[in-house]
Amino acid sequence: MPDAIRELTEKHHAYYEVWPYYIVTDEGSPGASAHRVQAGFDVDIYGARTDEEMPLHSAAYELGYSELQKIATEISRHAEDFCSVEVVSFPSTIFLDTKNDLRSRALLRIRISHWRGLNQPAAATEERALHEIEREIQAHGIRPGNTGRG
């Protein structure tokens, strides 16, 4: 099924947005301030829901998840130590597109993060993984939306 993801992205007008992924740590002592660290990136992929697929657990959503999981697994294989690439699904959630007449959209997220410790910021490893993810999903027809990195 080599063109499955391209057909899916065309049918559902898929696009992606890139956002920083933050972790907030707290020193645990009274009066201590929280410390916010950018630990990676979230790549949110949106697809328009079609009238014929009102059930939230649709075959199209499952196919999209499966195809993105293949991409994430392949990129993880080539990523350096301590870099994590995972696909997060939101099968029971509908997002309303405020820029497009409140059209309902489904969301799949690719999270790029690390395991170097909570107080360590994202590094070149996560940037490289992000560029690979963007290259791969664009090759499958998913167009960029907001890529200003938040």
N, CA, C and O atoms as a GROMACS GRO file, in nm:
protein
  600
    1MET      N    1   0.083  -0.118   0.000
    1MET     CA    2   0.000   0.000   0.000
    1MET      C    3   0.088   0.125   0.000
    1MET      O    4   0.075   0.209   0.090
    2PRO      N    5   0.176   0.140  -0.098
    2PRO     CA    6   0.272   0.249  -0.097
    2PRO      C    7   0.210   0.388  -0.106
    2PRO      O    8   0.267   0.483  -0.052
    3ASP      N    9   0.096   0.404  -0.172
    3ASP     CA   10   0.036   0.536  -0.188
    3ASP      C   11  -0.077   0.561  -0.088
    3ASP      O   12  -0.148   0.661  -0.100
    4ALA      N   13  -0.095   0.474   0.009
    4ALA     CA   14  -0.206   0.485   0.103
    4ALA      C   15  -0.204   0.617   0.178
    4ALA      O   16  -0.308   0.682   0.191
    5ILE      N   17  -0.088   0.657   0.227
    5ILE     CA   18  -0.082   0.780   0.305
    5ILE      C   19  -0.104   0.902   0.216
    5ILE      O   20  -0.164   1.000   0.260
    6ARG      N   21  -0.054   0.898   0.092
    6ARG     CA   22  -0.076   1.011   0.000
    6ARG      C   23  -0.224   1.025  -0.032
    6ARG      O   24  -0.276   1.137  -0.032
    7GLU      N   25  -0.293   0.916  -0.061
    7GLU     CA   26  -0.437   0.920  -0.087
    7GLU      C   27  -0.512   0.975   0.034
    7GLU      O   28  -0.605   1.054   0.021
    8LEU      N   29  -0.471   0.931   0.151
    8LEU     CA   30  -0.534   0.975   0.276
    8LEU      C   31  -0.514   1.124   0.297
    8LEU      O   32  -0.608   1.195   0.333
    9THR      N   33  -0.392   1.173   0.275
    9THR     CA   34  -0.363   1.315   0.297
    9THR      C   35  -0.437   1.403   0.196
    9THR      O   36  -0.480   1.513   0.231
   10GLU      N   37  -0.451   1.356   0.073
   10GLU     CA   38  -0.525   1.433  -0.027
   10GLU      C   39  -0.674   1.438   0.007
   10GLU      O   40  -0.736   1.544   0.000
   11LYS      N   41  -0.730   1.324   0.044
   11LYS     CA   42  -0.873   1.317   0.074
   11LYS      C   43  -0.908   1.404   0.194
   11LYS      O   44  -1.014   1.468   0.197
   12HIS      N   45  -0.820   1.406   0.294
   12HIS     CA   46  -0.850   1.476   0.419
   12HIS      C   47  -0.777   1.610   0.432
   12HIS      O   48  -0.777   1.670   0.539
   13HIS      N   49  -0.715   1.656   0.323
   13HIS     CA   50  -0.648   1.787   0.320
   13HIS      C   51  -0.555   1.802   0.441
   13HIS      O   52  -0.562   1.900   0.515
   14ALA      N   53  -0.468   1.705   0.460
   14ALA     CA   54  -0.380   1.702   0.577
   14ALA      C   55  -0.274   1.812   0.572
   14ALA      O   56  -0.220   1.844   0.467
   15TYR      N   57  -0.248   1.867   0.688
   15TYR     CA   58  -0.140   1.963   0.704
   15TYR      C   59  -0.081   1.944   0.844
   15TYR      O   60  -0.142   1.881   0.930
   16TYR      N   61   0.038   2.000   0.864
   16TYR     CA   62   0.102   1.985   0.995
   16TYR      C   63   0.148   2.119   1.049
   16TYR      O   64   0.170   2.215   0.975
   17GLU      N   65   0.160   2.123   1.181
   17GLU     CA   66   0.213   2.238   1.251
   17GLU      C   67   0.320   2.190   1.348
   17GLU      O   68   0.307   2.082   1.405
   18VAL      N   69   0.423   2.268   1.367
   18VAL     CA   70   0.532   2.234   1.457
   18VAL      C   71   0.529   2.328   1.577
   18VAL      O   72   0.520   2.450   1.562
   19TRP      N   73   0.538   2.268   1.696
   19TRP     CA   74   0.535   2.345   1.821
   19TRP      C   75   0.647   2.296   1.912
   19TRP      O   76   0.682   2.178   1.908
   20PRO      N   77   0.702   2.384   1.993
   20PRO     CA   78   0.800   2.336   2.092
   20PRO      C   79   0.729   2.248   2.195
   20PRO      O   80   0.614   2.273   2.231
   21TYR      N   81   0.798   2.147   2.242
   21TYR     CA   82   0.747   2.060   2.347
   21TYR      C   83   0.824   2.095   2.475
   21TYR      O   84   0.946   2.082   2.481
   22TYR      N   85   0.751   2.141   2.576
   22TYR     CA   86   0.813   2.185   2.701
   22TYR      C   87   0.786   2.087   2.814
   22TYR      O   88   0.682   2.021   2.819
   23ILE      N   89   0.882   2.079   2.904
   23ILE     CA   90   0.867   2.008   3.030
   23ILE      C   91   0.885   2.112   3.140
   23ILE      O   92   0.976   2.194   3.134
   24VAL      N   93   0.797   2.107   3.239
   24VAL     CA   94   0.806   2.199   3.352
   24VAL      C   95   0.848   2.118   3.474
   24VAL      O   96   0.783   2.021   3.511
   25THR      N   97   0.958   2.161   3.535
   25THR     CA   98   1.006   2.093   3.655
   25THR      C   99   0.991   2.187   3.774
   25THR      O  100   0.995   2.309   3.760
   26ASP      N  101   0.974   2.129   3.888
   26ASP     CA  102   0.957   2.203   4.012
   26ASP      C  103   1.061   2.150   4.110
   26ASP      O  104   1.079   2.029   4.122
   27GLU      N  105   1.127   2.239   4.179
   27GLU     CA  106   1.229   2.198   4.274
   27GLU      C  107   1.171   2.121   4.393
   27GLU      O  108   1.245   2.053   4.464
   28GLY      N  109   1.042   2.132   4.414
   28GLY     CA  110   0.977   2.058   4.521
   28GLY      C  111   0.974   2.126   4.656
   28GLY      O  112   0.900   2.084   4.744
   29SER      N  113   1.051   2.229   4.674
   29SER     CA  114   1.051   2.298   4.802
   29SER      C  115   0.955   2.417   4.796
   29SER      O  116   0.937   2.477   4.690
   30PRO      N  117   0.894   2.451   4.909
   30PRO     CA  118   0.800   2.564   4.911
   30PRO      C  119   0.869   2.693   4.864
   30PRO      O  120   0.980   2.725   4.906
   31GLY      N  121   0.801   2.763   4.778
   31GLY     CA  122   0.854   2.890   4.727
   31GLY      C  123   0.948   2.875   4.610
   31GLY      O  124   0.990   2.974   4.551
   32ALA      N  125   0.983   2.752   4.575
   32ALA     CA  126   1.073   2.731   4.462
   32ALA      C  127   0.998   2.759   4.332
   32ALA      O  128   0.879   2.730   4.320
   33SER      N  129   1.068   2.814   4.238
   33SER     CA  130   1.002   2.845   4.111
   33SER      C  131   1.011   2.725   4.016
   33SER      O  132   1.104   2.644   4.023
   34ALA      N  133   0.914   2.717   3.931
   34ALA     CA  134   0.914   2.612   3.829
   34ALA      C  135   1.014   2.650   3.721
   34ALA      O  136   1.039   2.767   3.695
   35HIS      N  137   1.068   2.549   3.659
   35HIS     CA  138   1.168   2.568   3.554
   35HIS      C  139   1.114   2.504   3.427
   35HIS      O  140   1.083   2.385   3.427
   36ARG      N  141   1.101   2.580   3.320
   36ARG     CA  142   1.048   2.531   3.193
   36ARG      C  143   1.162   2.507   3.096
   36ARG      O  144   1.244   2.596   3.071
   37VAL      N  145   1.165   2.386   3.040
   37VAL     CA  146   1.272   2.348   2.948
   37VAL      C  147   1.209   2.295   2.819
   37VAL      O  148   1.119   2.211   2.824
   38GLN      N  149   1.257   2.344   2.705
   38GLN     CA  150   1.211   2.287   2.579
   38GLN      C  151   1.284   2.155   2.559
   38GLN      O  152   1.405   2.152   2.538
   39ALA      N  153   1.208   2.045   2.565
   39ALA     CA  154   1.267   1.911   2.556
   39ALA      C  155   1.256   1.852   2.416
   39ALA      O  156   1.302   1.740   2.394
   40GLY      N  157   1.195   1.923   2.323
   40GLY     CA  158   1.181   1.871   2.188
   40GLY      C  159   1.074   1.945   2.111
   40GLY      O  160   1.054   2.065   2.127
   41PHE      N  161   1.002   1.869   2.026
   41PHE     CA  162   0.902   1.928   1.937
   41PHE      C  163   0.779   1.838   1.928
   41PHE      O  164   0.788   1.716   1.940
   42ASP      N  165   0.665   1.901   1.906
   42ASP     CA  166   0.543   1.830   1.871
   42ASP      C  167   0.512   1.866   1.726
   42ASP      O  168   0.507   1.984   1.690
   43VAL      N  169   0.491   1.765   1.644
   43VAL     CA  170   0.448   1.784   1.507
   43VAL      C  171   0.303   1.738   1.502
   43VAL      O  172   0.276   1.618   1.503
   44ASP      N  173   0.210   1.833   1.498
   44ASP     CA  174   0.067   1.802   1.498
   44ASP      C  175   0.019   1.793   1.354
   44ASP      O  176   0.034   1.887   1.276
   45ILE      N  177  -0.040   1.679   1.320
   45ILE     CA  178  -0.089   1.655   1.184
   45ILE      C  179  -0.241   1.652   1.190
   45ILE      O  180  -0.300   1.569   1.259
   46TYR      N  181  -0.304   1.742   1.115
   46TYR     CA  182  -0.448   1.756   1.113
   46TYR      C  183  -0.504   1.705   0.981
   46TYR      O  184  -0.442   1.721   0.875
   47GLY      N  185  -0.620   1.644   0.988
   47GLY     CA  186  -0.691   1.601   0.868
   47GLY      C  187  -0.838   1.632   0.883
   47GLY      O  188  -0.896   1.611   0.990
   48ALA      N  189  -0.899   1.683   0.775
   48ALA     CA  190  -1.042   1.715   0.779
   48ALA      C  191  -1.122   1.587   0.786
   48ALA      O  192  -1.094   1.490   0.715
   49ARG      N  193  -1.222   1.587   0.873
   49ARG     CA  194  -1.312   1.472   0.882
   49ARG      C  195  -1.413   1.480   0.768
   49ARG      O  196  -1.458   1.589   0.733
   50THR      N  197  -1.446   1.366   0.712
   50THR     CA  198  -1.543   1.365   0.603
   50THR      C  199  -1.679   1.321   0.656
   50THR      O  200  -1.687   1.256   0.760
   51ASP      N  201  -1.784   1.356   0.585
   51ASP     CA  202  -1.919   1.325   0.630
   51ASP      C  203  -1.944   1.176   0.648
   51ASP      O  204  -2.019   1.135   0.737
   52GLU      N  205  -1.881   1.093   0.564
   52GLU     CA  206  -1.910   0.951   0.572
   52GLU      C  207  -1.838   0.879   0.686
   52GLU      O  208  -1.859   0.759   0.704
   53GLU      N  209  -1.757   0.947   0.761
   53GLU     CA  210  -1.682   0.879   0.867
   53GLU      C  211  -1.703   0.942   1.004
   53GLU      O  212  -1.606   0.980   1.070
   54MET      N  213  -1.824   0.953   1.046
   54MET     CA  214  -1.851   1.015   1.175
   54MET      C  215  -1.800   0.936   1.295
   54MET      O  216  -1.767   0.998   1.396
   55PRO      N  217  -1.792   0.803   1.291
   55PRO     CA  218  -1.734   0.735   1.408
   55PRO      C  219  -1.591   0.781   1.430
   55PRO      O  220  -1.513   0.793   1.336
   56LEU      N  221  -1.557   0.807   1.555
   56LEU     CA  222  -1.424   0.860   1.586
   56LEU      C  223  -1.314   0.758   1.561
   56LEU      O  224  -1.201   0.796   1.531
   57HIS      N  225  -1.345   0.631   1.573
   57HIS     CA  226  -1.243   0.528   1.548
   57HIS      C  227  -1.254   0.479   1.404
   57HIS      O  228  -1.286   0.363   1.380
   58SER      N  229  -1.227   0.566   1.310
   58SER     CA  230  -1.243   0.533   1.168
   58SER      C  231  -1.124   0.455   1.115
   58SER      O  232  -1.014   0.461   1.171
   59ALA      N  233  -1.146   0.384   1.007
   59ALA     CA  234  -1.039   0.309   0.940
   59ALA      C  235  -0.933   0.405   0.887
   59ALA      O  236  -0.814   0.374   0.890
   60ALA      N  237  -0.976   0.521   0.837
   60ALA     CA  238  -0.881   0.620   0.784
   60ALA      C  239  -0.787   0.670   0.894
   60ALA      O  240  -0.667   0.686   0.871
   61TYR      N  241  -0.842   0.695   1.012
   61TYR     CA  242  -0.761   0.742   1.125
   61TYR      C  243  -0.659   0.635   1.164
   61TYR      O  244  -0.542   0.665   1.187
   62GLU      N  245  -0.704   0.511   1.171
   62GLU     CA  246  -0.616   0.401   1.207
   62GLU      C  247  -0.506   0.382   1.102
   62GLU      O  248  -0.391   0.354   1.136
   63LEU      N  249  -0.541   0.398   0.975
   63LEU     CA  250  -0.442   0.387   0.868
   63LEU      C  251  -0.339   0.500   0.880
   63LEU      O  252  -0.218   0.477   0.866
   64GLY      N  253  -0.387   0.622   0.905
   64GLY     CA  254  -0.294   0.734   0.922
   64GLY      C  255  -0.199   0.711   1.037
   64GLY      O  256  -0.079   0.736   1.026
   65TYR      N  257  -0.253   0.663   1.149
   65TYR     CA  258  -0.169   0.633   1.266
   65TYR      C  259  -0.064   0.528   1.230
   65TYR      O  260   0.054   0.544   1.263
   66SER      N  261  -0.107   0.423   1.165
   66SER     CA  262  -0.016   0.314   1.128
   66SER      C  263   0.097   0.362   1.036
   66SER      O  264   0.213   0.327   1.055
   67GLU      N  265   0.062   0.442   0.936
   67GLU     CA  266   0.162   0.491   0.842
   67GLU      C  267   0.260   0.588   0.910
   67GLU      O  268   0.380   0.584   0.883
   68LEU      N  269   0.209   0.674   0.997
   68LEU     CA  270   0.299   0.766   1.069
   68LEU      C  271   0.388   0.689   1.166
   68LEU      O  272   0.503   0.727   1.187
   69GLN      N  273   0.336   0.582   1.224
   69GLN     CA  274   0.415   0.499   1.314
   69GLN      C  275   0.533   0.437   1.239
   69GLN      O  276   0.643   0.428   1.294
   70LYS      N  277   0.512   0.395   1.116
   70LYS     CA  278   0.621   0.340   1.033
   70LYS      C  279   0.730   0.445   1.012
   70LYS      O  280   0.849   0.416   1.023
   71ILE      N  281   0.688   0.567   0.980
   71ILE     CA  282   0.785   0.676   0.959
   71ILE      C  283   0.862   0.702   1.088
   71ILE      O  284   0.984   0.713   1.086
   72ALA      N  285   0.791   0.713   1.200
   72ALA     CA  286   0.855   0.742   1.329
   72ALA      C  287   0.952   0.631   1.368
   72ALA      O  288   1.061   0.659   1.418
   73THR      N  289   0.914   0.506   1.345
   73THR     CA  290   1.001   0.393   1.378
   73THR      C  291   1.129   0.398   1.296
   73THR      O  292   1.238   0.376   1.349
   74GLU      N  293   1.116   0.427   1.169
   74GLU     CA  294   1.234   0.434   1.082
   74GLU      C  295   1.327   0.548   1.124
   74GLU      O  296   1.449   0.531   1.127
   75ILE      N  297   1.271   0.664   1.157
   75ILE     CA  298   1.354   0.776   1.199
   75ILE      C  299   1.417   0.747   1.335
   75ILE      O  300   1.532   0.784   1.358
   76SER      N  301   1.345   0.683   1.424
   76SER     CA  302   1.401   0.645   1.555
   76SER      C  303   1.520   0.552   1.539
   76SER      O  304   1.617   0.561   1.613
   77ARG      N  305   1.511   0.464   1.442
   77ARG     CA  306   1.620   0.370   1.418
   77ARG      C  307   1.750   0.442   1.384
   77ARG      O  308   1.859   0.396   1.418
   78HIS      N  309   1.737   0.555   1.314
   78HIS     CA  310   1.856   0.630   1.273
   78HIS      C  311   1.893   0.742   1.369
   78HIS      O  312   2.000   0.801   1.357
   79ALA      N  313   1.805   0.771   1.463
   79ALA     CA  314   1.832   0.880   1.559
   79ALA      C  315   1.942   0.838   1.655
   79ALA      O  316   1.962   0.719   1.682
   80GLU      N  317   2.011   0.936   1.705
   80GLU     CA  318   2.117   0.909   1.801
   80GLU      C  319   2.058   0.868   1.936
   80GLU      O  320   1.938   0.882   1.959
   81ASP      N  321   2.143   0.819   2.024
   81ASP     CA  322   2.098   0.780   2.157
   81ASP      C  323   2.025   0.894   2.226
   81ASP      O  324   2.054   1.011   2.202
   82PHE      N  325   1.934   0.859   2.308
   82PHE     CA  326   1.856   0.950   2.392
   82PHE      C  327   1.752   1.031   2.317
   82PHE      O  328   1.686   1.116   2.378
   83CYS      N  329   1.733   1.010   2.186
   83CYS     CA  330   1.629   1.080   2.110
   83CYS      C  331   1.510   0.986   2.095
   83CYS      O  332   1.525   0.870   2.057
   84SER      N  333   1.392   1.037   2.124
   84SER     CA  334   1.270   0.959   2.117
   84SER      C  335   1.176   1.019   2.013
   84SER      O  336   1.154   1.140   2.011
   85VAL      N  337   1.120   0.934   1.926
   85VAL     CA  338   1.020   0.977   1.828
   85VAL      C  339   0.901   0.885   1.845
   85VAL      O  340   0.912   0.764   1.824
   86GLU      N  341   0.786   0.941   1.882
   86GLU     CA  342   0.667   0.859   1.904
   86GLU      C  343   0.545   0.925   1.843
   86GLU      O  344   0.538   1.047   1.828
   87VAL      N  345   0.448   0.841   1.806
   87VAL     CA  346   0.321   0.890   1.752
   87VAL      C  347   0.217   0.881   1.862
   87VAL      O  348   0.201   0.776   1.924
   88VAL      N  349   0.146   0.991   1.884
   88VAL     CA  350   0.043   0.998   1.987
   88VAL      C  351  -0.090   1.015   1.916
   88VAL      O  352  -0.106   1.105   1.833
   89SER      N  353  -0.187   0.930   1.949
   89SER     CA  354  -0.318   0.942   1.884
   89SER      C  355  -0.419   1.007   1.978
   89SER      O  356  -0.406   1.001   2.100
   90PHE      N  357  -0.519   1.068   1.918
   90PHE     CA  358  -0.630   1.131   1.989
   90PHE      C  359  -0.759   1.084   1.922
   90PHE      O  360  -0.833   1.165   1.867
   91PRO      N  361  -0.787   0.953   1.927
   91PRO     CA  362  -0.900   0.900   1.849
   91PRO      C  363  -1.038   0.947   1.895
   91PRO      O  364  -1.134   0.940   1.818
   92SER      N  365  -1.049   0.993   2.016
   92SER     CA  366  -1.180   1.035   2.068
   92SER      C  367  -1.196   1.186   2.073
   92SER      O  368  -1.285   1.238   2.140
   93THR      N  369  -1.110   1.258   2.002
   93THR     CA  370  -1.110   1.404   2.009
   93THR      C  371  -1.130   1.464   1.871
   93THR      O  372  -1.070   1.418   1.773
   94ILE      N  373  -1.212   1.565   1.864
   94ILE     CA  374  -1.231   1.640   1.741
   94ILE      C  375  -1.185   1.784   1.767
   94ILE      O  376  -1.220   1.843   1.869
   95PHE      N  377  -1.108   1.838   1.675
   95PHE     CA  378  -1.063   1.976   1.684
   95PHE      C  379  -1.140   2.058   1.583
   95PHE      O  380  -1.164   2.012   1.472
   96LEU      N  381  -1.178   2.181   1.620
   96LEU     CA  382  -1.249   2.269   1.530
   96LEU      C  383  -1.152   2.370   1.472
   96LEU      O  384  -1.081   2.439   1.545
   97ASP      N  385  -1.149   2.378   1.341
   97ASP     CA  386  -1.058   2.468   1.270
   97ASP      C  387  -1.121   2.607   1.264
   97ASP      O  388  -1.212   2.631   1.186
   98THR      N  389  -1.071   2.698   1.347
   98THR     CA  390  -1.128   2.832   1.355
   98THR      C  391  -1.098   2.916   1.231
   98THR      O  392  -1.160   3.019   1.209
   99LYS      N  393  -1.002   2.871   1.149
   99LYS     CA  394  -0.969   2.944   1.027
   99LYS      C  395  -1.047   2.893   0.907
   99LYS      O  396  -1.034   2.946   0.797
  100ASN      N  397  -1.129   2.787   0.928
  100ASN     CA  398  -1.198   2.725   0.815
  100ASN      C  399  -1.341   2.688   0.854
  100ASN      O  400  -1.378   2.570   0.851
  101ASP      N  401  -1.422   2.786   0.889
  101ASP     CA  402  -1.564   2.767   0.920
  101ASP      C  403  -1.590   2.658   1.024
  101ASP      O  404  -1.689   2.585   1.015
  102LEU      N  405  -1.503   2.646   1.122
  102LEU     CA  406  -1.516   2.549   1.231
  102LEU      C  407  -1.530   2.405   1.180
  102LEU      O  408  -1.598   2.323   1.241
  103ARG      N  409  -1.464   2.376   1.070
  103ARG     CA  410  -1.465   2.240   1.017
  103ARG      C  411  -1.395   2.148   1.116
  103ARG      O  412  -1.290   2.183   1.170
  104SER      N  413  -1.452   2.030   1.137
  104SER     CA  414  -1.392   1.939   1.234
  104SER      C  415  -1.270   1.870   1.174
  104SER      O  416  -1.268   1.834   1.056
  105ARG      N  417  -1.170   1.852   1.259
  105ARG     CA  418  -1.045   1.790   1.217
  105ARG      C  419  -1.003   1.686   1.320
  105ARG      O  420  -1.031   1.698   1.439
  106ALA      N  421  -0.936   1.585   1.270
  106ALA     CA  422  -0.875   1.484   1.356
  106ALA      C  423  -0.728   1.520   1.371
  106ALA      O  424  -0.672   1.591   1.287
  107LEU      N  425  -0.665   1.473   1.478
  107LEU     CA  426  -0.526   1.505   1.506
  107LEU      C  427  -0.446   1.380   1.538
  107LEU      O  428  -0.492   1.292   1.611
  108LEU      N  429  -0.327   1.373   1.481
  108LEU     CA  430  -0.224   1.278   1.521
  108LEU      C  431  -0.100   1.361   1.552
  108LEU      O  432  -0.072   1.458   1.482
  109ARG      N  433  -0.028   1.323   1.655
  109ARG     CA  434   0.090   1.400   1.696
  109ARG      C  435   0.214   1.312   1.690
  109ARG      O  436   0.212   1.196   1.731
  110ILE      N  437   0.321   1.369   1.636
  110ILE     CA  438   0.451   1.305   1.645
  110ILE      C  439   0.531   1.387   1.746
  110ILE      O  440   0.556   1.506   1.725
  111ARG      N  441   0.571   1.322   1.855
  111ARG     CA  442   0.649   1.392   1.958
  111ARG      C  443   0.795   1.350   1.947
  111ARG      O  444   0.829   1.232   1.946
  112ILE      N  445   0.879   1.451   1.939
  112ILE     CA  446   1.024   1.430   1.934
  112ILE      C  447   1.079   1.485   2.064
  112ILE      O  448   1.066   1.604   2.092
  113SER      N  449   1.139   1.400   2.143
  113SER     CA  450   1.193   1.442   2.272
  113SER      C  451   1.321   1.365   2.301
  113SER      O  452   1.377   1.299   2.213
  114HIS      N  453   1.367   1.373   2.425
  114HIS     CA  454   1.491   1.305   2.461
  114HIS      C  455   1.480   1.243   2.598
  114HIS      O  456   1.385   1.266   2.672
  115TRP      N  457   1.582   1.162   2.630
  115TRP     CA  458   1.589   1.094   2.760
  115TRP      C  459   1.715   1.134   2.835
  115TRP      O  460   1.768   1.056   2.914
  116ARG      N  461   1.763   1.255   2.812
  116ARG     CA  462   1.888   1.298   2.875
  116ARG      C  463   1.867   1.353   3.016
  116ARG      O  464   1.964   1.386   3.084
  117GLY      N  465   1.746   1.362   3.060
  117GLY     CA  466   1.718   1.421   3.191
  117GLY      C  467   1.623   1.537   3.176
  117GLY      O  468   1.626   1.608   3.076
  118LEU      N  469   1.539   1.557   3.276
  118LEU     CA  470   1.435   1.659   3.268
  118LEU      C  471   1.489   1.801   3.260
  118LEU      O  472   1.422   1.890   3.207
  119ASN      N  473   1.607   1.823   3.311
  119ASN     CA  474   1.660   1.960   3.311
  119ASN      C  475   1.744   1.991   3.187
  119ASN      O  476   1.803   2.098   3.178
  120GLN      N  477   1.750   1.898   3.093
  120GLN     CA  478   1.830   1.917   2.972
  120GLN      C  479   1.744   1.965   2.855
  120GLN      O  480   1.641   1.904   2.827
  121PRO      N  481   1.784   2.070   2.787
  121PRO     CA  482   1.705   2.120   2.674
  121PRO      C  483   1.725   2.034   2.549
  121PRO      O  484   1.817   1.953   2.541
  122ALA      N  485   1.637   2.054   2.452
  122ALA     CA  486   1.650   1.989   2.322
  122ALA      C  487   1.783   2.030   2.261
  122ALA      O  488   1.834   2.139   2.286
  123ALA      N  489   1.837   1.941   2.180
  123ALA     CA  490   1.968   1.966   2.119
  123ALA      C  491   1.960   1.937   1.968
  123ALA      O  492   1.851   1.921   1.912
  124ALA      N  493   2.075   1.933   1.906
  124ALA     CA  494   2.083   1.909   1.761
  124ALA      C  495   2.019   1.777   1.722
  124ALA      O  496   1.966   1.765   1.611
  125THR      N  497   2.023   1.678   1.809
  125THR     CA  498   1.963   1.548   1.781
  125THR      C  499   1.814   1.562   1.752
  125THR      O  500   1.764   1.505   1.655
  126GLU      N  501   1.743   1.637   1.834
  126GLU     CA  502   1.600   1.656   1.815
  126GLU      C  503   1.572   1.742   1.691
  126GLU      O  504   1.474   1.718   1.620
  127GLU      N  505   1.657   1.840   1.666
  127GLU     CA  506   1.642   1.922   1.545
  127GLU      C  507   1.656   1.836   1.420
  127GLU      O  508   1.578   1.849   1.326
  128ARG      N  509   1.756   1.747   1.418
  128ARG     CA  510   1.775   1.658   1.302
  128ARG      C  511   1.655   1.566   1.284
  128ARG      O  512   1.610   1.545   1.171
  129ALA      N  513   1.604   1.512   1.393
  129ALA     CA  514   1.486   1.424   1.385
  129ALA      C  515   1.366   1.503   1.331
  129ALA      O  516   1.289   1.451   1.250
  130LEU      N  517   1.349   1.628   1.375
  130LEU     CA  518   1.240   1.712   1.326
  130LEU      C  519   1.252   1.733   1.176
  130LEU      O  520   1.152   1.720   1.104
  131HIS      N  521   1.371   1.764   1.127
  131HIS     CA  522   1.390   1.787   0.983
  131HIS      C  523   1.360   1.660   0.904
  131HIS      O  524   1.303   1.666   0.795
  132GLU      N  525   1.400   1.545   0.957
  132GLU     CA  526   1.371   1.419   0.889
  132GLU      C  527   1.221   1.392   0.886
  132GLU      O  528   1.168   1.349   0.783
  133ILE      N  529   1.153   1.416   0.997
  133ILE     CA  530   1.008   1.398   1.002
  133ILE      C  531   0.941   1.489   0.900
  133ILE      O  532   0.855   1.445   0.824
  134GLU      N  533   0.979   1.616   0.898
  134GLU     CA  534   0.918   1.710   0.803
  134GLU      C  535   0.943   1.667   0.659
  134GLU      O  536   0.852   1.673   0.576
  135ARG      N  537   1.063   1.623   0.630
  135ARG     CA  538   1.095   1.578   0.493
  135ARG      C  539   1.007   1.458   0.455
  135ARG      O  540   0.953   1.454   0.345
  136GLU      N  541   0.994   1.362   0.544
  136GLU     CA  542   0.916   1.241   0.517
  136GLU      C  543   0.768   1.270   0.500
  136GLU      O  544   0.705   1.222   0.406
  137ILE      N  545   0.711   1.348   0.590
  137ILE     CA  546   0.566   1.371   0.580
  137ILE      C  547   0.533   1.460   0.460
  137ILE      O  548   0.427   1.443   0.399
  138GLN      N  549   0.621   1.553   0.425
  138GLN     CA  550   0.598   1.633   0.305
  138GLN      C  551   0.607   1.546   0.180
  138GLN      O  552   0.534   1.568   0.084
  139ALA      N  553   0.697   1.447   0.181
  139ALA     CA  554   0.708   1.355   0.068
  139ALA      C  555   0.581   1.273   0.049
  139ALA      O  556   0.554   1.224  -0.061
  140HIS      N  557   0.503   1.258   0.156
  140HIS     CA  558   0.376   1.185   0.149
  140HIS      C  559   0.256   1.278   0.130
  140HIS      O  560   0.142   1.235   0.145
  141GLY      N  561   0.282   1.404   0.099
  141GLY     CA  562   0.174   1.496   0.065
  141GLY      C  563   0.118   1.577   0.179
  141GLY      O  564   0.020   1.649   0.160
  142ILE      N  565   0.175   1.567   0.297
  142ILE     CA  566   0.126   1.647   0.410
  142ILE      C  567   0.194   1.783   0.403
  142ILE      O  568   0.316   1.793   0.413
  143ARG      N  569   0.114   1.885   0.385
  143ARG     CA  570   0.169   2.018   0.363
  143ARG      C  571   0.192   2.091   0.495
  143ARG      O  572   0.124   2.064   0.594
  144PRO      N  573   0.288   2.182   0.497
  144PRO     CA  574   0.312   2.257   0.621
  144PRO      C  575   0.205   2.362   0.646
  144PRO      O  576   0.154   2.425   0.553
  145GLY      N  577   0.172   2.378   0.772
  145GLY     CA  578   0.084   2.486   0.817
  145GLY      C  579   0.173   2.584   0.892
  145GLY      O  580   0.257   2.649   0.830
  146ASN      N  581   0.156   2.596   1.022
  146ASN     CA  582   0.243   2.680   1.105
  146ASN      C  583   0.371   2.605   1.134
  146ASN      O  584   0.369   2.507   1.209
  147THR      N  585   0.482   2.649   1.076
  147THR     CA  586   0.611   2.586   1.106
  147THR      C  587   0.705   2.687   1.170
  147THR      O  588   0.827   2.676   1.156
  148GLY      N  589   0.649   2.785   1.239
  148GLY     CA  590   0.730   2.886   1.304
  148GLY      C  591   0.788   2.838   1.435
  148GLY      O  592   0.849   2.917   1.507
  149ARG      N  593   0.771   2.712   1.467
  149ARG     CA  594   0.823   2.649   1.588
  149ARG      C  595   0.762   2.710   1.714
  149ARG      O  596   0.825   2.713   1.820
  150GLY      N  597   0.638   2.760   1.700
  150GLY     CA  598   0.566   2.812   1.815
  150GLY      C  599   0.596   2.956   1.832
  150GLY      O  600   0.545   3.019   1.924
   0.00000   0.00000   0.00000
